[in-house]
Amino acid sequence: MQDNAYTGYMKKLIQEIMNHPSNISHTKKGHQPLFSAHKDARIVFIGQAPGIKAQEADIPWSDASGRTLQKWLGITEEQFYDEKTIALVPMDFYYPGKGKTGDLPPRKDFADLWHTKVFDTMPNLKLKILIGQYAQKYYLGDQNKKNLTETVRNYKDYLKDGFFPIPHPSPRNNIWLRKNPWFEKDVIPELQKIIKKNLQ
């Protein structure tokens, strides 16, 4: 897709997302759909949904979770937000609201409506980083292990299909990280190698 055609398509798609009945309440509040996609991107991070701080700032991952994620990846903030190499496409493009024990989950039908239209613009994608259980359940389906821990532990099973599952970098997962030191010891170095390879 040529630059002009791509720009026109994305403007039309963003307007379509904003005008959809399920998103109109966000549009009336002045919220933009929060995702980043470029036709030249080679890596995409598929997370959960923007947090309230990210939505207010209109910058994906602009919170503690984003800083932890960048540390895991071994890349700079500048590299992380270089949309020509890295795309940021969560399971929901809007903050879903507050629940009893944290943020509400992404809306179940959101990815069905919009992900294909976004991914169709990125033919050069080589790696999809699946961040957290919602992205993993959606994209891995029956290939998921019995829980997130086992899915992440067996990340090598998914590399052939271009997927790399990791836990969500939220501070709420610090307990999980302490219980599973193998993730930072064994998985993070492999993740960084693959990220570096795909950024070259």
C-alpha positions as CSV (number, residue, x, y, z in Angstrom):
1,M,0.0,0.0,0.0
2,Q,1.4,3.4,-1.0
3,D,1.9,6.1,1.5
4,N,-1.0,8.2,0.4
5,A,-3.4,5.3,0.1
6,Y,-2.3,4.0,3.5
7,T,-2.8,7.4,5.2
8,G,-6.2,7.8,3.6
9,Y,-7.2,4.3,4.7
10,M,-6.1,4.8,8.3
11,K,-8.0,8.2,8.6
12,K,-11.1,6.5,7.3
13,L,-10.7,3.5,9.6
14,I,-10.1,5.7,12.7
15,Q,-13.2,7.7,11.9
16,E,-15.2,4.5,11.4
17,I,-14.0,3.2,14.8
18,M,-15.0,6.5,16.5
19,N,-18.4,6.6,14.9
20,H,-19.3,3.0,15.8
21,P,-22.2,2.9,18.2
22,S,-20.1,0.9,20.8
23,N,-17.5,3.6,20.9
24,I,-19.6,6.8,20.5
25,S,-19.6,7.5,24.3
26,H,-15.8,7.7,24.2
27,T,-15.9,9.9,21.1
28,K,-18.2,12.3,22.8
29,K,-15.7,12.6,25.6
30,G,-13.0,13.4,23.2
31,H,-11.1,10.1,23.4
32,Q,-9.3,8.8,20.3
33,P,-8.9,5.1,19.6
34,L,-5.5,4.4,21.2
35,F,-3.4,2.2,18.9
36,S,-0.4,2.6,16.7
37,A,0.0,0.9,13.3
38,H,2.2,1.6,10.3
39,K,2.5,-0.3,7.0
40,D,6.2,-0.9,7.6
41,A,5.9,-2.2,11.2
42,R,7.7,-5.6,11.8
43,I,6.7,-6.2,15.4
44,V,3.3,-5.7,17.1
45,F,2.5,-5.7,20.8
46,I,-1.0,-6.9,21.5
47,G,-1.9,-5.9,25.0
48,Q,-5.1,-5.6,27.0
49,A,-6.5,-2.1,26.7
50,P,-5.2,1.4,27.5
51,G,-5.1,2.3,31.2
52,I,-6.7,5.5,32.3
53,K,-3.3,7.4,32.4
54,A,-2.5,6.3,28.8
55,Q,-6.0,7.3,27.6
56,E,-5.7,10.7,29.3
57,A,-2.3,11.3,27.8
58,D,-3.3,9.9,24.4
59,I,-0.1,7.8,24.4
60,P,-0.2,4.0,24.5
61,W,1.7,2.4,27.4
62,S,2.5,5.8,29.0
63,D,2.4,4.4,32.6
64,A,4.3,2.1,34.9
65,S,3.4,-1.0,32.8
66,G,4.9,0.6,29.7
67,R,8.1,1.4,31.5
68,T,8.4,-2.2,32.7
69,L,7.6,-3.5,29.2
70,Q,10.4,-1.4,27.7
71,K,12.8,-2.7,30.3
72,W,11.8,-6.3,29.5
73,L,12.4,-5.7,25.8
74,G,15.7,-4.1,26.3
75,I,14.8,-1.1,24.1
76,T,14.6,2.6,24.5
77,E,11.5,4.7,24.7
78,E,12.3,6.1,21.3
79,Q,12.6,2.7,19.8
80,F,9.3,1.6,21.5
81,Y,7.4,4.4,19.9
82,D,8.9,4.2,16.4
83,E,5.7,3.2,14.6
84,K,7.6,2.3,11.5
85,T,9.1,-0.7,13.3
86,I,6.8,-1.4,16.2
87,A,2.9,-1.4,16.2
88,L,0.8,-1.2,19.4
89,V,-2.5,-2.8,18.9
90,P,-4.4,-3.7,22.2
91,M,-7.5,-5.9,22.4
92,D,-9.6,-2.8,23.0
93,F,-8.5,0.7,21.9
94,Y,-10.3,2.4,24.8
95,Y,-10.0,2.4,28.6
96,P,-12.7,-0.1,29.6
97,G,-13.3,1.4,33.1
98,K,-12.7,0.3,36.7
99,G,-13.7,-3.0,38.1
100,K,-13.8,-4.4,41.6
101,T,-10.2,-5.6,41.6
102,G,-8.7,-3.4,38.8
103,D,-9.5,-2.3,35.3
104,L,-12.3,-4.1,33.5
105,P,-11.3,-6.5,30.7
106,P,-11.3,-5.4,27.1
107,R,-14.7,-5.8,25.4
108,K,-15.0,-9.3,23.9
109,D,-16.2,-8.3,20.4
110,F,-13.8,-5.4,19.9
111,A,-10.9,-7.4,18.3
112,D,-13.4,-9.2,16.1
113,L,-14.6,-5.8,14.7
114,W,-11.3,-4.0,14.2
115,H,-8.1,-6.1,14.4
116,T,-8.3,-7.6,10.9
117,K,-8.8,-4.2,9.4
118,V,-5.7,-2.9,11.2
119,F,-3.5,-5.9,10.6
120,D,-4.4,-5.9,6.9
121,T,-2.3,-2.6,6.6
122,M,0.8,-4.2,8.0
123,P,2.1,-6.9,5.6
124,N,5.7,-6.9,7.0
125,L,4.8,-8.1,10.5
126,K,7.1,-10.9,11.6
127,L,6.4,-11.1,15.4
128,K,3.3,-10.7,17.5
129,I,4.0,-10.2,21.2
130,L,0.9,-11.4,23.1
131,I,0.8,-9.6,26.4
132,G,-1.5,-11.1,29.0
133,Q,-4.3,-13.7,29.0
134,Y,-6.8,-11.9,26.8
135,A,-4.5,-11.5,23.8
136,Q,-3.2,-15.1,24.3
137,K,-6.7,-16.6,24.5
138,Y,-7.8,-14.8,21.4
139,Y,-4.8,-15.5,19.2
140,L,-3.6,-18.8,20.5
141,G,-7.0,-20.4,21.0
142,D,-6.8,-24.1,21.6
143,Q,-3.0,-23.9,21.6
144,N,-3.0,-22.2,25.0
145,K,-1.7,-24.3,27.9
146,K,-3.8,-24.8,31.1
147,N,-2.9,-21.3,32.3
148,L,-0.9,-18.2,31.5
149,T,2.1,-19.4,33.4
150,E,2.4,-22.6,31.3
151,T,1.7,-20.7,28.1
152,V,4.5,-18.3,28.8
153,R,6.8,-21.1,30.0
154,N,6.3,-22.9,26.7
155,Y,6.8,-19.8,24.5
156,K,9.0,-21.7,22.1
157,D,6.0,-23.7,21.0
158,Y,4.5,-20.6,19.4
159,L,7.6,-19.0,17.7
160,K,7.1,-20.9,14.5
161,D,3.8,-19.1,14.0
162,G,5.3,-15.7,14.9
163,F,3.8,-15.4,18.4
164,F,5.6,-14.7,21.7
165,P,3.4,-14.8,24.8
166,I,4.4,-12.9,27.9
167,P,2.6,-11.8,31.1
168,H,1.2,-8.3,31.5
169,P,3.9,-5.9,32.9
170,S,1.4,-4.4,35.3
171,P,2.7,-3.8,38.9
172,R,-0.2,-6.0,39.9
173,N,1.8,-8.9,38.5
174,N,4.8,-8.4,40.8
175,I,3.6,-11.4,42.9
176,W,3.6,-13.6,39.8
177,L,7.1,-12.4,38.9
178,R,8.4,-13.3,42.3
179,K,6.8,-16.7,42.1
180,N,8.2,-17.4,38.7
181,P,11.8,-16.1,38.6
182,W,12.5,-18.3,35.5
183,F,10.6,-15.7,33.4
184,E,13.1,-12.9,34.0
185,K,16.1,-15.3,34.1
186,D,15.3,-17.4,31.1
187,V,12.5,-15.9,28.9
188,I,13.4,-12.2,29.0
189,P,16.9,-12.8,27.5
190,E,15.4,-14.8,24.6
191,L,12.7,-12.1,24.1
192,Q,15.3,-9.4,23.9
193,K,17.3,-11.5,21.3
194,I,14.3,-11.9,19.1
195,I,13.3,-8.2,19.4
196,K,16.8,-7.1,18.5
197,K,16.8,-9.5,15.5
198,N,13.5,-8.1,14.2
199,L,14.6,-4.5,14.7
200,Q,17.7,-4.9,12.5
